Amino acid sequence: MLEKIGRLIDSDVLVVGGGAGGLWAALSAKRHFPEGRITLVDAHMVGRTGHTAFSNAWMVMVSPEDDLDACVRDIVEGNEWIAEQELIREVLSLSYGQVLDLERMGLRFAREGGQFVRRPTRGLRVTKVLKPVGGGLEFCWVLRKALESEGIRIVERIFVTDLLQDDHGWIAGAAGIDGRSGEFCVLRAKATVLATNSVTFRAGFVRDLTGTGPVLAYRAGAAITNAEFGYLRPATPKFYFEGITFAIQDGAKFVNAAGEPFMEKYEPDWADQADVQLISKAMVMEKRAGKAPLYLDMSLVPEEKREDYLHSTVAWMDYFYKKLGERARIDMFGRTEYYPFYQMTKMAIKTDSGCRASLPGLFAAGLAQASCATHFAGFHIGACNGTGWIAGRSAAALAREVQAPAVSEAGAASLKDKIRRGFGEGHDRAEDELLFELQKLIFRYDLSILKTEERLSEAVGALAGIEEKLAATKAGHTHGFVRLRETEAMVEAAKLIFIASRARQESRLSHIREDFPKRDDRNWLRWVLLRRRGGEAEVSTEPIATPLVPPPREASP
Amino acid sequence: MIVDIELDKCTSCGLCDPICPADVIHMERNGDREFPAIKYPEHCVTCFNCEIFCPTQCIDVHPIVRRRPLPW
């Protein structure tokens, strides 16, 4: 009896993660399988926490009068062909209907003359984005209410520790603990959608993204990809400022220690208006030329425009800007020291165009799904909406056809025992120290921004030391246990990032190899795939299908 | 980072506990009522959620975030 081992929650479709991807996946599963039992679990409070809730919720939308094929080409070219073309086409083609659906649920978008108000976004030529009134908080809350009204069960404060697998490797749900009481939970399901986000290594825009989802999928044997790509941007460790692009348009410039602007030297066409990852690379070159520290000079933003920067439609940022001057005595319009920063990995679960992972019973949505390799403002939440819908639909189709999977009592008991063994006498802040060790490594500019094979190999070795200490560390309470397991997942993610970065022997997008400085379309229009085999990461590559947007001419032999 | 909860203004509504994405605030019993306690201030992610949603504005979050290691 599984009920005797822990709290048992039975579902037809289980969705893990309550951001844009997970909320849409649950809704889609219910609409494609109305009599099905659909459960969404989240580590915190659905609608009020997580990456989507803390964002503006800018999202891509292709309306019926737009040129869909041109938008697909836009996204594929912007990703330098590291993109699932058919999936992206469907995501874009769903986007208009999803925005109308959100309006019907009660979410508001600005309209002028009946038309949605949209704007272009950095890095894309024709594709446009829009945001809801009230940003991510309102977006997530409206979706949460829709889920509740459509009979979807929401279970909160569950920290998923493992995926359940039957004897044939079929994913049969998940196991985890209540994030407060520590109670063991078995979440048995016919189909499981992972929609758990990416990894920020507890820094950057949202500091609670620890990437446990893709790592759980990897541990279960699923293929993951895009670990060599990330989101690079200039940032200051003192505070968060999301308006760099607009500030630069209003006159702000990056300058070196001598006060000289330097971007024109590295990016003559774009200068400071270059993409953030090119600015990050230029900052590294300037540092190597001995010209650090580097600053963003916001004093060049005209007085009359400054007021705009002290407000945000994102509630937390608005509070933040309001309090920065008053409480921290930081003048945002001065010269602030900036560093190139590796904010987030693009590592995610490899799926087919139906968001099916390489293990039966497993699906992926949101940033846990690898639709593409770069990070356009506004595209990624659009992609989360679309992949959520597609993953929920695929999961519902499977759940309609199959019987409940067999989850053995012995298997569940052994997972519970593994969790129990993670508790014990331990010093309270051990996980914080190990996290800091990990951050010191992953944020190093010569590992996360400019890479070489030699340095990447050394970094993999350095991680082994952290892994060893983590394995020997026990948690004294549930809070510490969750933090330890998250740190463990982040260490594993870092290892996969270094291994994938070593495998891709070219430079493309945010993946910059000093020893292979050129983009190589002839050899590298391929996915770098990582699978766990015998406890180690097995690396392989697979050609990227180009059914809709042909590859660049250089790719031909 | 979260710095203070003015308990004399707190109504014990309990919202600040689940709304924290970092499990920093725990409701704890004190006499016949539960009050929020700042259990893990060092894990605060400075999202201001508790301050924003508190119905009596009795929570104060300082805007400076915990430093991360630098790239050089």
Chai-1 contact restraints between the chains, C-beta under 6 A:
chainA,res_idxA,chainB,res_idxB,connection_type,confidence,min_distance_angstrom,max_distance_angstrom,comment,restraint_id
A,H44,B,P21,contact,1.0,0.0,6.0,A-B,restraint_1
A,M45,B,P18,contact,1.0,0.0,6.0,A-B,restraint_2
A,M45,B,I19,contact,1.0,0.0,6.0,A-B,restraint_3
A,R48,B,I19,contact,1.0,0.0,6.0,A-B,restraint_4
A,T49,B,P21,contact,1.0,0.0,6.0,A-B,restraint_5
A,A203,B,R68,contact,1.0,0.0,6.0,A-B,restraint_6
A,R207,B,V45,contact,1.0,0.0,6.0,A-B,restraint_7
A,D208,B,P21,contact,1.0,0.0,6.0,A-B,restraint_8
A,D208,B,A22,contact,1.0,0.0,6.0,A-B,restraint_9
A,D208,B,V45,contact,1.0,0.0,6.0,A-B,restraint_10
A,P237,B,R67,contact,1.0,0.0,6.0,A-B,restraint_11
A,P237,B,R68,contact,1.0,0.0,6.0,A-B,restraint_12
A,A315,B,I52,contact,1.0,0.0,6.0,A-B,restraint_13
A,W316,B,C47,contact,1.0,0.0,6.0,A-B,restraint_14
A,W316,B,F48,contact,1.0,0.0,6.0,A-B,restraint_15
A,Y319,B,F48,contact,1.0,0.0,6.0,A-B,restraint_16
A,F320,B,P63,contact,1.0,0.0,6.0,A-B,restraint_17
A,K323,B,P63,contact,1.0,0.0,6.0,A-B,restraint_18
A,L324,B,P63,contact,1.0,0.0,6.0,A-B,restraint_19
A,R327,B,H62,contact,1.0,0.0,6.0,A-B,restraint_20
A,R327,B,P63,contact,1.0,0.0,6.0,A-B,restraint_21
A,A328,B,P63,contact,1.0,0.0,6.0,A-B,restraint_22
A,A328,B,I64,contact,1.0,0.0,6.0,A-B,restraint_23
A,Y339,B,L70,contact,1.0,0.0,6.0,A-B,restraint_24
A,Y339,B,P71,contact,1.0,0.0,6.0,A-B,restraint_25
A,P340,B,P71,contact,1.0,0.0,6.0,A-B,restraint_26
A,Q439,B,R68,contact,1.0,0.0,6.0,A-B,restraint_27
A,Q439,B,P69,contact,1.0,0.0,6.0,A-B,restraint_28
A,K440,B,P69,contact,1.0,0.0,6.0,A-B,restraint_29
A,F443,B,P69,contact,1.0,0.0,6.0,A-B,restraint_30
A,F443,B,P71,contact,1.0,0.0,6.0,A-B,restraint_31
A,R444,B,P71,contact,1.0,0.0,6.0,A-B,restraint_32
A,Y445,B,P71,contact,1.0,0.0,6.0,A-B,restraint_33
A,Y445,B,W72,contact,1.0,0.0,6.0,A-B,restraint_34
A,H479,B,D23,contact,1.0,0.0,6.0,A-B,restraint_35
